Each structure stands twice: as structure tokens, then as C-alpha cells.
Amino acid sequence: MAAAASIISPNPTVAKLSSNPSAINSSRNPLVTLKFTSTSPNYASSKPLISSSSYSSSSLPRFHHKPFSTLAPPSAAAAAGEAATTFHGVCYVVGDNIDTDQIIPAEYLTLVPSKPEEYKKLGSYALCGLPSSYQPRFVEPDQFKSNFTIIIGGDNFGCGSSREHAPVALGAAGVAAVVAESYARIFFRNSVATGEIYPLESEGRLCEECKTGDVVTIELANNKLINHTSGKEYQLKPIGDAGPVIEAGGIFAYARKTGMIPSR
């Protein structure tokens, strides 16, 4: 039986990332604590991100992720060992209070993301709960992927029920990142835990500055969004220590990568 692991974030707003492999792998330290900083004002919580003392490496979930991004690390960032990820694509703009039932309606929650064919189907239903006033539709009929790889939203994106399928469906549809004014806490946590999308926060209301169909680039290293259609640039809030967790493919993939739990 593999050593048990507990990944706990009792106060993510002020906590730091703990990743000392020597301490983690010690038989005297069977529990692991993974904490990271969030910039979201809605994210602070006393609830753990993931908490368990009974996981084995064979029971941990693995999702069928899309290729995340185009990596273009500047030399300074590369020398510092920091991820410098760039996303480029066409954006889809939504408003405030986009809830999880609009992102993926409850009737599709029977689909199992760990099964490749069902993960693929989840992508075809992403944002299908939006009102018909949203045109064009996020995913065209009979398609599994969206033409839009970046979503720009307003306040309280991902509110509603705490369904892990919400960020998974967006990731399955080909979304690399969501840029919103703020997030519902559980959606932010699920985005990081699954590693499906980057939940990035804007400094202002980009949903009123950008339009669906605009071509944009996100530079994580510079915390910047560039709208090539309008020629404007916007500052984003840093993703912080959640970035490496997402880049690794989720919290369990990150734990394996850093030696917190044994690899298969």
C-alpha cells in the first residue's frame, strides 16, 4: 500500500506552497499539506481543497487532458525555473453570474471524465445552458470542440452548484483559460484541482472591453492580455502558486510530479 496523502488548504488566501520532497517522503511524515495562494476575493475558505488520508496512487483520478498551451518561456523566466505560458486564440465573452448549470447542465453529469469518449462528449455540451441570446453558440452542433479557446467573463463566474464537471467540460471543449472579474470559490478550486483551465482574474471589466470573436493573447509571465483586434492591452492578476499545479495537469498530477505521492 502506498503512503497515505492528505492535500489540505485550510486558508488558501494566506497559505504558501509546501513541497519539500524529503519531508513528504519521510515515513515520519505520512501526511502531505499542499497550499497555494489565490488572488480571488471569493476564494478564501476554511474548507480543504482536497482532503483524504486513504488515497493510494492506484486510486487517484486521471483526466484525459487536452494539450494545454504554447510554451514560450523568456530567458529570464526560464532561468528562474518559472513557467511562462502563452495562450493565443479567439475569445468568447459572457456576462456576470455565469453559473455551473449554464456551463454544464445537470443532465450531463452522468458522463465520466476519466473515460475518454465521455470526456469528449462533455466538451460538446460546454456552455450549452447559456440563454439563446448568446450567439454564436459556444460549441457548434455536432461538434466536440469549440472555436473559442479563451473565455472572458464578468463577476462571480462559476457560481451555483459545486460540480467538478464545469471546468472539465470547458477543458474538454478546448478552452485554455477563463479571464473573469471574479470567481465563485468552488469553481476556482475545481479549476486548479482538475488542471483543466487557468482561472485568471482581470483588473477591470474585460467583458465590457472585448467582444466575442476578438483575437487575444494571454501572457502569463507578464500577467497581460493583449486584444489584437482592438489593439489594447490589459493587466491580469497573477495566478500565483496555483499556476504550477494547473500546468502539471491538476493537483494529483502535481503531487506525483513533486514526489508528494508515489507515481504509478
VOSE-368500 format. One record per residue (C-alpha): residue number from 1; x, y, z. Coordinates in nm, 3 decimals, padded with zeros to 5 digits. Each point is the difference from the previous one (the first is absolute). Layout:
+------+---------+---------+---------+
: resi :       x :       y :       z :
+------+---------+---------+---------+
:  NUM :       X :       Y :       Z :
...
+------+---------+---------+---------+
//
This chain:
+------+---------+---------+---------+
: resi :       x :       y :       z :
+------+---------+---------+---------+
:    1 :  00.000 :  00.000 :  00.000 :
:    2 :  00.132 :  00.340 : -00.093 :
:    3 :  00.055 :  00.261 :  00.266 :
:    4 : -00.316 :  00.192 :  00.079 :
:    5 : -00.024 :  00.363 : -00.107 :
:    6 : -00.206 :  00.289 :  00.119 :
:    7 : -00.014 :  00.313 : -00.215 :
:    8 : -00.147 :  00.272 :  00.211 :
:    9 : -00.039 :  00.374 : -00.036 :
:   10 : -00.153 :  00.134 :  00.323 :
:   11 :  00.056 :  00.363 : -00.100 :
:   12 :  00.096 :  00.031 : -00.369 :
:   13 : -00.001 :  00.379 :  00.003 :
:   14 :  00.302 :  00.028 :  00.229 :
:   15 :  00.152 : -00.346 : -00.033 :
:   16 :  00.314 : -00.079 : -00.194 :
:   17 :  00.100 : -00.300 : -00.205 :
:   18 :  00.161 : -00.279 :  00.196 :
:   19 :  00.198 : -00.236 : -00.222 :
:   20 :  00.299 : -00.140 :  00.186 :
:   21 :  00.038 : -00.351 : -00.147 :
:   22 :  00.236 : -00.115 :  00.273 :
:   23 : -00.251 :  00.087 :  00.268 :
:   24 : -00.289 : -00.136 : -00.205 :
:   25 :  00.160 : -00.336 : -00.066 :
:   26 :  00.106 : -00.051 :  00.361 :
:   27 : -00.180 : -00.286 :  00.173 :
:   28 : -00.030 :  00.231 :  00.299 :
:   29 : -00.204 :  00.244 : -00.212 :
:   30 : -00.275 : -00.210 : -00.161 :
:   31 : -00.223 :  00.301 : -00.058 :
:   32 :  00.064 :  00.261 : -00.267 :
:   33 : -00.122 :  00.358 :  00.006 :
:   34 : -00.038 :  00.185 : -00.329 :
:   35 : -00.091 :  00.366 :  00.026 :
:   36 :  00.005 :  00.277 : -00.257 :
:   37 : -00.081 :  00.365 : -00.026 :
:   38 : -00.314 :  00.121 : -00.175 :
:   39 : -00.063 :  00.354 : -00.114 :
:   40 : -00.376 : -00.054 : -00.007 :
:   41 : -00.191 :  00.191 :  00.268 :
:   42 : -00.263 : -00.276 : -00.009 :
:   43 :  00.249 : -00.279 :  00.046 :
:   44 :  00.089 :  00.020 :  00.369 :
:   45 : -00.147 : -00.293 :  00.186 :
:   46 :  00.062 : -00.223 :  00.297 :
:   47 : -00.097 : -00.302 : -00.209 :
:   48 :  00.279 : -00.216 : -00.142 :
:   49 :  00.073 : -00.006 : -00.372 :
:   50 :  00.030 : -00.377 :  00.017 :
:   51 :  00.025 : -00.189 :  00.325 :
:   52 :  00.046 : -00.373 :  00.037 :
:   53 :  00.216 : -00.238 :  00.194 :
:   54 : -00.093 : -00.312 : -00.193 :
:   55 :  00.112 :  00.062 : -00.359 :
:   56 :  00.239 : -00.238 : -00.167 :
:   57 :  00.179 :  00.079 : -00.324 :
:   58 : -00.214 : -00.253 : -00.184 :
:   59 : -00.326 :  00.163 :  00.111 :
:   60 :  00.078 :  00.361 : -00.087 :
:   61 : -00.194 :  00.144 : -00.297 :
:   62 :  00.154 :  00.073 : -00.336 :
:   63 : -00.183 :  00.217 : -00.252 :
:   64 :  00.054 : -00.006 : -00.373 :
:   65 :  00.138 :  00.351 : -00.039 :
:   66 :  00.035 :  00.194 : -00.317 :
:   67 :  00.343 :  00.144 : -00.086 :
:   68 :  00.009 :  00.311 :  00.216 :
:   69 :  00.194 :  00.276 : -00.164 :
:   70 :  00.274 :  00.132 : -00.214 :
:   71 :  00.309 :  00.030 :  00.217 :
:   72 :  00.219 :  00.296 : -00.078 :
:   73 :  00.211 :  00.064 :  00.309 :
:   74 :  00.207 :  00.318 :  00.005 :
:   75 :  00.360 : -00.064 :  00.098 :
:   76 : -00.038 :  00.176 :  00.337 :
:   77 : -00.302 : -00.204 :  00.096 :
:   78 :  00.161 : -00.319 : -00.123 :
:   79 :  00.314 :  00.073 :  00.202 :
:   80 : -00.215 :  00.049 :  00.308 :
:   81 : -00.179 : -00.327 : -00.066 :
:   82 : -00.336 :  00.170 : -00.039 :
:   83 : -00.268 : -00.111 : -00.244 :
:   84 : -00.054 :  00.261 : -00.270 :
:   85 : -00.307 : -00.112 : -00.188 :
:   86 : -00.168 :  00.183 : -00.287 :
:   87 : -00.354 : -00.061 : -00.126 :
:   88 : -00.113 :  00.133 : -00.335 :
:   89 : -00.343 : -00.034 : -00.153 :
:   90 : -00.349 :  00.136 : -00.057 :
:   91 : -00.194 :  00.108 :  00.308 :
:   92 : -00.360 : -00.057 :  00.103 :
:   93 : -00.150 :  00.271 :  00.222 :
:   94 : -00.265 : -00.059 :  00.264 :
:   95 : -00.144 :  00.214 :  00.280 :
:   96 : -00.035 : -00.018 :  00.378 :
:   97 : -00.116 : -00.294 :  00.211 :
:   98 :  00.056 : -00.274 : -00.256 :
:   99 : -00.096 : -00.300 :  00.208 :
:  100 :  00.106 : -00.362 : -00.024 :
:  101 : -00.338 : -00.106 : -00.138 :
:  102 :  00.064 :  00.230 : -00.295 :
:  103 :  00.352 : -00.136 : -00.036 :
:  104 : -00.110 : -00.365 :  00.007 :
:  105 : -00.368 : -00.083 :  00.073 :
:  106 : -00.071 : -00.262 :  00.267 :
:  107 : -00.136 : -00.250 : -00.251 :
:  108 :  00.354 : -00.056 : -00.132 :
:  109 :  00.163 : -00.066 :  00.337 :
:  110 : -00.037 : -00.374 : -00.053 :
:  111 :  00.289 :  00.022 : -00.247 :
:  112 :  00.325 : -00.123 :  00.155 :
:  113 :  00.303 :  00.220 : -00.083 :
:  114 :  00.249 : -00.284 :  00.055 :
:  115 : -00.152 : -00.186 : -00.296 :
:  116 :  00.143 :  00.150 : -00.323 :
:  117 : -00.320 : -00.020 : -00.205 :
:  118 : -00.210 :  00.153 :  00.276 :
:  119 :  00.259 :  00.271 :  00.064 :
:  120 : -00.025 :  00.083 : -00.370 :
:  121 : -00.380 :  00.022 :  00.023 :
:  122 :  00.023 :  00.238 :  00.294 :
:  123 :  00.172 :  00.248 : -00.229 :
:  124 : -00.294 :  00.000 : -00.241 :
:  125 : -00.234 :  00.116 :  00.280 :
:  126 :  00.223 :  00.276 :  00.140 :
:  127 : -00.197 :  00.323 :  00.058 :
:  128 : -00.306 : -00.150 : -00.166 :
:  129 : -00.207 :  00.131 :  00.292 :
:  130 :  00.055 :  00.362 : -00.102 :
:  131 : -00.308 :  00.194 : -00.114 :
:  132 : -00.072 : -00.004 : -00.371 :
:  133 :  00.095 :  00.368 : -00.012 :
:  134 :  00.363 : -00.109 :  00.002 :
:  135 :  00.090 : -00.030 : -00.366 :
:  136 :  00.187 : -00.170 : -00.148 :
:  137 : -00.030 : -00.305 :  00.219 :
:  138 :  00.317 : -00.093 :  00.187 :
:  139 :  00.017 : -00.346 : -00.159 :
:  140 : -00.158 : -00.051 : -00.340 :
:  141 : -00.252 : -00.285 : -00.043 :
:  142 :  00.157 : -00.343 : -00.057 :
:  143 :  00.340 :  00.129 :  00.110 :
:  144 :  00.205 : -00.102 :  00.304 :
:  145 :  00.237 :  00.297 :  00.005 :
:  146 : -00.070 :  00.372 :  00.009 :
:  147 :  00.150 :  00.253 : -00.237 :
:  148 :  00.062 :  00.218 :  00.306 :
:  149 :  00.296 : -00.090 :  00.219 :
:  150 : -00.018 :  00.292 :  00.246 :
:  151 : -00.309 :  00.106 :  00.195 :
:  152 : -00.037 :  00.352 :  00.137 :
:  153 : -00.257 :  00.045 :  00.274 :
:  154 : -00.124 :  00.246 :  00.257 :
:  155 : -00.058 : -00.028 :  00.374 :
:  156 : -00.061 : -00.324 :  00.191 :
:  157 :  00.081 : -00.240 : -00.286 :
:  158 : -00.078 : -00.363 :  00.085 :
:  159 : -00.255 :  00.064 :  00.273 :
:  160 : -00.266 : -00.256 :  00.086 :
:  161 :  00.039 : -00.366 :  00.085 :
:  162 :  00.344 : -00.143 :  00.068 :
:  163 :  00.038 : -00.226 : -00.301 :
:  164 :  00.350 : -00.101 : -00.102 :
:  165 : -00.136 : -00.060 : -00.350 :
:  166 : -00.017 :  00.377 : -00.063 :
:  167 :  00.372 :  00.069 : -00.057 :
:  168 :  00.042 : -00.349 : -00.146 :
:  169 : -00.264 :  00.068 : -00.268 :
:  170 :  00.171 :  00.327 : -00.094 :
:  171 :  00.336 : -00.174 : -00.021 :
:  172 : -00.147 : -00.280 : -00.209 :
:  173 : -00.139 :  00.262 : -00.240 :
:  174 :  00.352 :  00.134 : -00.052 :
:  175 : -00.002 :  00.298 :  00.236 :
:  176 :  00.342 :  00.091 :  00.134 :
:  177 : -00.094 :  00.284 :  00.234 :
:  178 : -00.288 :  00.200 :  00.140 :
:  179 :  00.057 :  00.367 :  00.079 :
:  180 : -00.263 :  00.139 :  00.235 :
:  181 : -00.043 :  00.289 :  00.239 :
:  182 : -00.052 : -00.247 :  00.286 :
:  183 : -00.085 : -00.366 :  00.058 :
:  184 : -00.223 : -00.205 :  00.223 :
:  185 :  00.235 : -00.168 :  00.247 :
:  186 : -00.090 : -00.360 : -00.086 :
:  187 :  00.045 :  00.052 : -00.375 :
:  188 :  00.344 :  00.150 :  00.057 :
:  189 :  00.097 : -00.294 :  00.220 :
:  190 : -00.130 : -00.257 : -00.246 :
:  191 :  00.185 :  00.167 : -00.288 :
:  192 :  00.328 : -00.032 :  00.189 :
:  193 : -00.069 : -00.349 :  00.135 :
:  194 : -00.085 : -00.144 : -00.343 :
:  195 :  00.265 :  00.200 : -00.187 :
:  196 : -00.241 :  00.046 : -00.288 :
:  197 :  00.008 :  00.378 : -00.039 :
:  198 :  00.177 :  00.306 :  00.137 :
:  199 : -00.249 :  00.214 :  00.201 :
:  200 :  00.157 :  00.343 : -00.048 :
:  201 : -00.126 :  00.323 :  00.151 :
:  202 : -00.012 :  00.333 : -00.179 :
:  203 :  00.071 :  00.338 :  00.155 :
:  204 : -00.315 :  00.144 : -00.160 :
:  205 : -00.312 : -00.102 : -00.189 :
:  206 :  00.148 : -00.151 : -00.313 :
:  207 : -00.343 : -00.141 : -00.085 :
:  208 : -00.095 :  00.358 : -00.089 :
:  209 :  00.326 :  00.067 : -00.186 :
:  210 :  00.018 : -00.311 : -00.219 :
:  211 : -00.245 : -00.156 : -00.242 :
:  212 : -00.064 : -00.359 : -00.099 :
:  213 :  00.223 : -00.076 : -00.298 :
:  214 :  00.287 :  00.227 :  00.104 :
:  215 :  00.343 : -00.155 : -00.039 :
:  216 :  00.190 :  00.012 :  00.327 :
:  217 :  00.326 : -00.114 :  00.156 :
:  218 :  00.056 : -00.069 :  00.369 :
:  219 :  00.357 :  00.027 :  00.130 :
:  220 :  00.015 : -00.157 :  00.343 :
:  221 :  00.360 :  00.109 :  00.057 :
:  222 : -00.101 :  00.364 : -00.041 :
:  223 : -00.353 : -00.031 :  00.145 :
:  224 : -00.133 :  00.157 : -00.314 :
:  225 : -00.284 : -00.048 : -00.250 :
:  226 :  00.051 :  00.149 : -00.346 :
:  227 : -00.304 :  00.059 : -00.219 :
:  228 :  00.139 : -00.003 : -00.354 :
:  229 : -00.337 :  00.097 : -00.148 :
:  230 : -00.029 :  00.324 :  00.196 :
:  231 :  00.372 :  00.055 :  00.052 :
:  232 : -00.043 :  00.038 :  00.377 :
:  233 :  00.186 : -00.168 :  00.285 :
:  234 : -00.134 : -00.083 :  00.344 :
:  235 :  00.165 : -00.094 :  00.327 :
:  236 : -00.093 : -00.327 :  00.170 :
:  237 :  00.049 : -00.104 :  00.360 :
:  238 :  00.275 : -00.261 :  00.055 :
:  239 : -00.117 : -00.361 :  00.018 :
:  240 :  00.256 : -00.058 :  00.276 :
:  241 :  00.097 : -00.344 :  00.128 :
:  242 : -00.311 : -00.155 : -00.154 :
:  243 :  00.169 :  00.034 : -00.342 :
:  244 :  00.243 : -00.293 :  00.034 :
:  245 : -00.282 : -00.221 :  00.129 :
:  246 : -00.212 :  00.073 : -00.308 :
:  247 :  00.298 : -00.032 : -00.236 :
:  248 :  00.076 : -00.344 :  00.143 :
:  249 : -00.353 : -00.115 : -00.086 :
:  250 : -00.172 :  00.034 :  00.337 :
:  251 :  00.066 : -00.048 :  00.366 :
:  252 :  00.067 : -00.374 : -00.011 :
:  253 :  00.227 :  00.029 : -00.303 :
:  254 :  00.186 :  00.277 :  00.180 :
:  255 :  00.031 : -00.214 :  00.312 :
:  256 :  00.147 : -00.284 : -00.206 :
:  257 :  00.233 :  00.234 : -00.185 :
:  258 :  00.140 :  00.150 :  00.320 :
:  259 :  00.027 : -00.332 :  00.184 :
:  260 : -00.281 :  00.067 :  00.245 :
:  261 : -00.160 : -00.329 : -00.097 :
:  262 :  00.155 : -00.295 : -00.186 :
:  263 : -00.032 : -00.024 : -00.376 :
:  264 : -00.163 : -00.302 : -00.150 :
+------+---------+---------+---------+
//
